[in-house]
Amino acid sequence: MSYKSRYHCQSDIEIQKVYKNAVQAYEATIRKLDELGISTVQ
């Protein structure tokens, strides 16, 4: 049981890390497009 909960906790941390990196990359891309004068507003 403790191994399973520890595994779940670890995977949650990994998922959050990947998600945060993806969001940062997305925001960086949006900023780059804005700098190039491309409208990203829908």
RAQUI-V566533 format. One line per field, one symbol per residue. phi: phi as a letter, one per 20 degrees, with the letter a starting at -180 (. if undefined). burial: + if it has 24 or more other C-alpha atoms within 12 Angstrom, else -. Layout:
phi=???
burial=???
This chain:
phi=.ffffffffffffffffffffffffffffffffffenefdfe
burial=------------------------------------------
